[in-house]
Amino acid sequence: MPAGEAELIRRFQSGEREVFDELMIRFQEKALALAYYRTGHREDALDIVQEAFVRMYAVLPKWKPRASLFTWLYRVIVNLAFDRARKQVRSGEVSLERLPPPADHRRARDPRVSLEGKETGKRIREAVSALPEGQRDVFVLRHYGGLKLKEIAAARGCTVGAVKANLFQALGKLRRELEDLK
């Protein structure tokens, strides 16, 4: 379990409910990245992360810190995204709103540079979204979520070797798909 997480959980369980905000801040980027790459839609990702945090709040009073809380949160997000996709397929729902690329305030204000950056970002997001599920999850958790290989293995319930293999395959596919961007 990451440093400080067990202490935050202990404080929450002893009645300091305000530390939940610290836990949410700790996980929000990773959770949103995972939900977005699972759904491909900004609003769906935000809804899923919100629901996951509501569930986390409910489970924390009885949480036994055997592993990282993000391991549990990862499974909840994956399951919620799967359920949402299944419901959308049944109902024929389609959401066209996409998550915009993160703003890079250091970039020049030149419109050509801005347009090229948006197009490159779109190509990268499409290439990542096209990866098989396991490879996509490992890539997103590593490169967008910043998790260590051991943490990813715990979250996915697999070995570090399987994580390495998925990451290697994902990087190879992305290199081939995006080789013209060099």
C-alpha positions as a Python dict, from the first residue, in 0.01 Angstrom:
ca = {
    (1, 'M'): (0, 0, 0),
    (2, 'P'): (140, 343, -92),
    (3, 'A'): (286, 554, 187),
    (4, 'G'): (30, 758, 371),
    (5, 'E'): (-271, 578, 228),
    (6, 'A'): (-312, 349, 529),
    (7, 'E'): (-291, 650, 760),
    (8, 'L'): (-560, 837, 564),
    (9, 'I'): (-784, 532, 576),
    (10, 'R'): (-726, 492, 950),
    (11, 'R'): (-813, 859, 1007),
    (12, 'F'): (-1128, 824, 794),
    (13, 'Q'): (-1234, 518, 992),
    (14, 'S'): (-1180, 703, 1320),
    (15, 'G'): (-1426, 974, 1215),
    (16, 'E'): (-1218, 1229, 1020),
    (17, 'R'): (-1441, 1225, 712),
    (18, 'E'): (-1262, 1528, 561),
    (19, 'V'): (-957, 1312, 474),
    (20, 'F'): (-1173, 1153, 205),
    (21, 'D'): (-1097, 1463, -5),
    (22, 'E'): (-726, 1378, 18),
    (23, 'L'): (-794, 1023, -99),
    (24, 'M'): (-1001, 1151, -392),
    (25, 'I'): (-725, 1395, -492),
    (26, 'R'): (-473, 1112, -471),
    (27, 'F'): (-675, 894, -711),
    (28, 'Q'): (-871, 1133, -933),
    (29, 'E'): (-627, 1162, -1226),
    (30, 'K'): (-566, 788, -1247),
    (31, 'A'): (-936, 713, -1210),
    (32, 'L'): (-1042, 964, -1473),
    (33, 'A'): (-776, 846, -1719),
    (34, 'L'): (-887, 486, -1678),
    (35, 'A'): (-1258, 571, -1706),
    (36, 'Y'): (-1201, 789, -2012),
    (37, 'Y'): (-1002, 524, -2196),
    (38, 'R'): (-1267, 269, -2103),
    (39, 'T'): (-1557, 484, -2232),
    (40, 'G'): (-1405, 732, -2478),
    (41, 'H'): (-1644, 1000, -2354),
    (42, 'R'): (-1582, 1279, -2108),
    (43, 'E'): (-1926, 1283, -1944),
    (44, 'D'): (-1938, 905, -1910),
    (45, 'A'): (-1592, 904, -1752),
    (46, 'L'): (-1687, 1177, -1505),
    (47, 'D'): (-2007, 992, -1410),
    (48, 'I'): (-1820, 666, -1359),
    (49, 'V'): (-1550, 826, -1144),
    (50, 'Q'): (-1814, 1002, -935),
    (51, 'E'): (-2001, 674, -880),
    (52, 'A'): (-1674, 495, -799),
    (53, 'F'): (-1589, 755, -535),
    (54, 'V'): (-1939, 727, -385),
    (55, 'R'): (-1886, 352, -356),
    (56, 'M'): (-1539, 404, -211),
    (57, 'Y'): (-1686, 635, 56),
    (58, 'A'): (-1939, 367, 146),
    (59, 'V'): (-1682, 87, 171),
    (60, 'L'): (-1412, 278, 361),
    (61, 'P'): (-1559, 244, 711),
    (62, 'K'): (-1502, -134, 694),
    (63, 'W'): (-1197, -133, 462),
    (64, 'K'): (-917, -368, 564),
    (65, 'P'): (-593, -234, 411),
    (66, 'R'): (-445, -553, 267),
    (67, 'A'): (-368, -394, -69),
    (68, 'S'): (-383, -52, -227),
    (69, 'L'): (-724, 110, -227),
    (70, 'F'): (-666, 192, -594),
    (71, 'T'): (-664, -182, -668),
    (72, 'W'): (-1024, -196, -549),
    (73, 'L'): (-1113, 135, -719),
    (74, 'Y'): (-968, 7, -1048),
    (75, 'R'): (-1204, -292, -1047),
    (76, 'V'): (-1502, -73, -963),
    (77, 'I'): (-1424, 165, -1252),
    (78, 'V'): (-1376, -120, -1498),
    (79, 'N'): (-1705, -281, -1390),
    (80, 'L'): (-1897, 49, -1404),
    (81, 'A'): (-1759, 124, -1751),
    (82, 'F'): (-1855, -224, -1869),
    (83, 'D'): (-2207, -187, -1728),
    (84, 'R'): (-2247, 156, -1888),
    (85, 'A'): (-2130, 28, -2227),
    (86, 'R'): (-2369, -265, -2208),
    (87, 'K'): (-2662, -33, -2125),
    (88, 'Q'): (-2570, 203, -2409),
    (89, 'V'): (-2557, -81, -2658),
    (90, 'R'): (-2900, -201, -2546),
    (91, 'S'): (-3056, 145, -2563),
    (92, 'G'): (-2875, 262, -2877),
    (93, 'E'): (-2735, 566, -2688),
    (94, 'V'): (-2444, 748, -2848),
    (95, 'S'): (-2254, 1035, -2689),
    (96, 'L'): (-2048, 1252, -2920),
    (97, 'E'): (-1878, 1466, -2656),
    (98, 'R'): (-1511, 1382, -2633),
    (99, 'L'): (-1264, 1469, -2362),
    (100, 'P'): (-1044, 1751, -2493),
    (101, 'P'): (-670, 1703, -2475),
    (102, 'P'): (-508, 1852, -2166),
    (103, 'A'): (-411, 2213, -2216),
    (104, 'D'): (-40, 2280, -2247),
    (105, 'H'): (2, 2640, -2140),
    (106, 'R'): (370, 2639, -2233),
    (107, 'R'): (302, 2590, -2602),
    (108, 'A'): (326, 2880, -2842),
    (109, 'R'): (8, 3065, -2929),
    (110, 'D'): (73, 3003, -3300),
    (111, 'P'): (-253, 2862, -3449),
    (112, 'R'): (-58, 2615, -3666),
    (113, 'V'): (122, 2476, -3362),
    (114, 'S'): (-209, 2454, -3177),
    (115, 'L'): (-380, 2273, -3466),
    (116, 'E'): (-91, 2029, -3509),
    (117, 'G'): (-98, 1956, -3135),
    (118, 'K'): (-472, 1888, -3139),
    (119, 'E'): (-441, 1659, -3440),
    (120, 'T'): (-148, 1472, -3284),
    (121, 'G'): (-336, 1438, -2955),
    (122, 'K'): (-640, 1303, -3137),
    (123, 'R'): (-428, 1047, -3324),
    (124, 'I'): (-266, 933, -3002),
    (125, 'R'): (-600, 900, -2820),
    (126, 'E'): (-744, 703, -3113),
    (127, 'A'): (-439, 473, -3124),
    (128, 'V'): (-457, 409, -2749),
    (129, 'S'): (-832, 348, -2768),
    (130, 'A'): (-777, 94, -3047),
    (131, 'L'): (-547, -121, -2831),
    (132, 'P'): (-689, -447, -2697),
    (133, 'E'): (-844, -400, -2353),
    (134, 'G'): (-561, -546, -2143),
    (135, 'Q'): (-291, -358, -2329),
    (136, 'R'): (-489, -34, -2317),
    (137, 'D'): (-551, -63, -1942),
    (138, 'V'): (-185, -134, -1867),
    (139, 'F'): (-67, 151, -2092),
    (140, 'V'): (-314, 400, -1942),
    (141, 'L'): (-237, 303, -1584),
    (142, 'R'): (139, 327, -1648),
    (143, 'H'): (164, 636, -1867),
    (144, 'Y'): (-140, 840, -1767),
    (145, 'G'): (-191, 712, -1415),
    (146, 'G'): (177, 689, -1322),
    (147, 'L'): (139, 351, -1148),
    (148, 'K'): (436, 123, -1098),
    (149, 'L'): (433, -217, -1266),
    (150, 'K'): (374, -391, -932),
    (151, 'E'): (73, -164, -860),
    (152, 'I'): (-73, -235, -1204),
    (153, 'A'): (-31, -609, -1149),
    (154, 'A'): (-214, -584, -816),
    (155, 'A'): (-492, -374, -969),
    (156, 'R'): (-541, -611, -1261),
    (157, 'G'): (-495, -927, -1056),
    (158, 'C'): (-208, -1059, -1267),
    (159, 'T'): (169, -1098, -1251),
    (160, 'V'): (425, -825, -1311),
    (161, 'G'): (541, -1036, -1606),
    (162, 'A'): (195, -1017, -1763),
    (163, 'V'): (192, -641, -1711),
    (164, 'K'): (534, -612, -1877),
    (165, 'A'): (419, -824, -2173),
    (166, 'N'): (102, -618, -2221),
    (167, 'L'): (296, -293, -2193),
    (168, 'F'): (561, -414, -2440),
    (169, 'Q'): (293, -517, -2691),
    (170, 'A'): (103, -191, -2646),
    (171, 'L'): (413, 20, -2700),
    (172, 'G'): (503, -178, -3011),
    (173, 'K'): (157, -128, -3161),
    (174, 'L'): (158, 241, -3077),
    (175, 'R'): (505, 288, -3230),
    (176, 'R'): (391, 124, -3553),
    (177, 'E'): (61, 313, -3561),
    (178, 'L'): (219, 650, -3487),
    (179, 'E'): (558, 612, -3659),
    (180, 'D'): (483, 897, -3902),
    (181, 'L'): (461, 1145, -3613),
    (182, 'K'): (838, 1132, -3550),
}
